[in-house]
Amino acid sequence: MTYQSLYRRYRPQTFGDMVGQEHLIKALRNAVREERVGHAYLFSGPRGTGKTTAARVLAKVLNCDNPVDGEPDGTCDSCRAIESGTSFDLHELDAASNNKVEDVRELLKKVALGTPGRRKVYLLDEVHMLSSGAENALLKTLEEPPDHVVFVLATTEPHKVVTTIRSRTQHFELTLISADQMADRVREIAADAQIEVTDEIVGHVVKAGGGSARDTLSALDQVVAAGGVSDGDTSTPDLLEAVASQDPAMALRAIEDATSRGMDPRRIGESFIDAVRSAFLFKMGAPPARLSEPERELSEAFSSRLPAGTLTRVLELVGSSLVEMRHAPDPRIDLEVAFVRCCSPASDGSVDGLAARIDQLEARFEAGAQTAPTGAVAPSAPTAAAVSPTPTAAAPAPPTAVPATPAPGEDANDRPSQVTTTAAKSAGPAAAARAVLASQQDGGARSAPTESAATSPSARPAPPPRPSTGTGPPVPPSMRTNEPASGDSERRGPTPGQAQRAETPEPPAEQPVPEPSETPTPSDPAPTPPVGAVSFELVRDGWTEMLDGQSTPARARFLAGQVAGVEGGVIDFVLPTDSQVKRCESFRAEVERAASEAFGAPLTIALRAGGEPAPPRGGPAPTQAQPVQDESEIDVTDLTDAGMMNATVVDRIADVFPGAEVLDQES
């Protein structure tokens, strides 16, 4: 008697004999029991999961003389004919080899013909291999076949089946069989076939089958023929040990030994990849089910020696080499290079290689921390001071206090203003003016200086100092713009005004303030201006800097005029023409807000037109005309700039853009 393969000999003959696929078995049983069988079915799934078997059982039960609860009895003539392959009620067509339009047309010609049984079943295997013309020829008949015809389409790649065919069928997806179910099935078949199997053999064939019943039984046939489980590939344990111990030479020797025994490099890599995958799943806490006991022990031991990142890197490197082997002249070279990178992260300059080296360092550090004795202190990283040879910068020295006693030749009344102005000079005229105002408000116990420091526009660059050529009469305060610094006074000597003011020096700051009950003397300080008052000099000197922070249209329009006076929080602003007054009116609120913020008090602006500005209101009182001095007796540092009211448009534009050069049009 000819030997028959186990998968053919033990092919399921009823729905109950099938392993797994409970969803499909339940649906077909109910359809047969309730007589609701569809006209077309599509079975898809991996190989060896029961697609063809389910179609044959369906054809058997539809034509069975005595079906029992949706199952064929297996004893009638129809059932025996289908089992032997001689039935006219089941027509099988391999669409992979009969995929032309003519083949499908020949099949459709026989669809309407009658058969001995009640139902005619057409089984088209690998239906996704049909050509486009064959699929279109099948559509109409598949949609409306005769009442006695049932189509069953089987495929391993359902995504390649056109949507028009899938929409005309009931689609059932078959899955791989679990390891436990497949192991029980192997033991049942081995007992019925009188084959002695051990747990090692069962685990081996279940793993080799990979969830496919046909592949599992084929592996069992191979084990029976070989008299047991063969040693097979012995290179995998050596390669795992080489990767774990970081020994490239050991890996290369293992590959050389395996290839010398006739093993294909691709098969070596696939076996190694399978073992690393099992170790990776152990590392992640999800061990695979289809493993024999020796394989389980090997994978578990290997997973404990390497971190998850290294396992992932090994899978990627060896997997990429298997892909590159397809077009390589010598596949062994790709495999050897991959294992050198796996065993020696220092030779891999990629990001994954650097990550592997970091994982090694972390593993060594953790191992050292675990083995350290109790109470031992791990060496800490050097501090930044110990590592960096550059000394740290010294902290800035605190500002030097101003002596309370004035130096010889220095005006004591001017010292607070000069110090405050010097400290705020870098911040601009507006900041300097606010600082001076604050010093005036806080200095009620001191005598008011003869001339406020706000009268000197610190924002204007001072002309180079020139030594005085003579000692004439004092220059009026309205013509002074810059008070010389204390250093300049020491070099050039006190000016006439300073010499005059030095006769009545202010008492030192540390002297006690007279009680209010005491009778005031001529040397008592003058009353300070009220809090919140803004002087004309303060607004005039800081006006240009305040406008620099405004929008371009507002700045351009208000630069055409000038501040004529300040009185009661109202700025008298004079413009040359009425049209300029109208243009400035739309930006007046914006400039008022900026001026109030810059000068520290609520201010409003009164716009008016006039050829000459009105006499200053709120400013210093006009002084008596002084006799004309000789040019040699005037100090240029005490002169003030002329107003811009009578300047031309070109002069005004040049003043707006510092550094601009006016060119002669004729040249």
PyMOL commands that set and color helices and strands:
alter all, ss='L'
color gray80, all
select helices_A, chain A and resi 6-9+15-17+22-33+51-62+77-84+101-109+127-129+132-143+158-160+163-166+179-192+199-209+213-226+235-245+248-260+265-283+293-303+308-327+331-343+345-347+351-371+384-387+415-423+425-427+429-442+453-455+477-479+486-492+496-501+536-548+552-558+578-585+588-599+631-633+636-638+649-656
alter helices_A, ss='H'
color red, helices_A
select strands_A, chain A and resi 40-44+90-94+120-125+149-155+170-173+562-567+570-575+604-609
alter strands_A, ss='S'
color yellow, strands_A
deselect
rebuild
show_as cartoon
